[in-house]
Every structure is written in structure tokens, then in C-alpha cells.
Amino acid sequence: MRAVASDVIDHLAGIDPGSRLDGIRGRAPQIRGDAQQRHRALFQCDDEAGVTRQERHVVAAFVAGLHREPSIVQFYGRGMADPDGRLARLLSEEVFCGAARGPYGRSAVPPGAKGGEGMRYRVLDAHRPVLGRRLAAALEHAHLLVFHPGDAGRADLRALEDAGWPPEGIVTLSQLVAFLVFQIRAVAGLRVLDVA
């Protein structure tokens, strides 16, 4: 994989300086800059705001896996403290168990229409001791935000609190998942443009 450029979306989409896609992205410098600034705030910050760097990278790799983006899984996976690859293998199994097509629930259907419930993902019992309560709850919440974005409620936030997540950590975790969904979709869109 190439060295990480100053812009992560460019890096993940394989955009070279001076290319046609670089020119397209250059037409909206504020959007480009804002996305990179958000990435830095979430992944390169000194203040971990209730979410450790390890947790951020594990959640990011999981969300990328749910989106079937192996190169993005690999990118964020490098930020995990995982010298023997055990955590990466575990996450791969969790992604397999959480794989779905969505979104589901209230946000997925027009008002008045009936929508499917979709799956309600839970971390495998065998993986809970390795992940710990906080990270297991974070993965379950990330899955909910990816596939059931309109269905998250007070009980879901309470599950995070019960697992030891402080309020600022819950906010950061939710921001992280929202940003990752945006970033992954932006990369996918740019890749489509590249072959158009």
C-alpha cells in the first residue's frame, strides 16, 4: 500500500496528485479540508475524549469491514496494537457475523410503509473476554448506527454506559461511526468516478 498522503480520502481512493480525480476534489477545497480535519480530530488527537486510540482503530476497522472495504480495514487495522494478528482475525469473524444489507428500521422506509426489522447484531460470546465490555458494546453500537441509524434509543445508550462508556466517549464514538460511513462512501464514489 502507498505511503499515507496528507489527505486520507485521497490515499484510500488511490488518488495521485495532478490526476483527474485530484482536480475534481480540488474544486471543493473546503470540503476536502474539512474531511481531513475531521479525520485528524478523530484519529490523531492528543485528547482521547473517552475513546482510546486502540478503540478508535478497532471500531474503524469493524465499520470498514461491514462496508466490505478490505483496503480500508487494513488501513485502520494498522493502528491497532495487534502484534500477533489475533484481534484482526477476531474482527474478521465479527464482521462475518454482522454482515447485512441495510439500512433497516425506521430510517430505511418511507413514512407509513412497513420495513423489515433487520438483524440485531451481538458480539460472539467467545470474543467478549478478548474484547472486553467496552469494546464489545462499542462494536454492537457501531453496527446499530451503520444498519439501524434511526433506531438508536435511550436503551442503546444505556448499554454503552453500563459497559463503562462515559458521556463524552459515547458522543465521540457516535461521531467516529458517522464520519467513517461518510469517508467510506466518499472513497467508494471516487473509485466509481475513476473508472467512469
Secondary structure, 3 states (H helix, E strand, C coil): CCCCCCCHHHHHHCCCCCCHHHHHHHCCHHHHHHHHHHHHHHHCCCCCCCCCHHHHHHHHHHHHHHCCCHHHHHHHHCCCCCCCCHHHHHHHHHHHHHCCCCCCCHHHCCCCCCCCCCCCCCCCHHHHHHHHHHHHHHHHHHHHHHHCCCCCCHHHHHHHHHCCCCHHHHHHHHHHHHHHHHHHHHHHHHHHHHHC
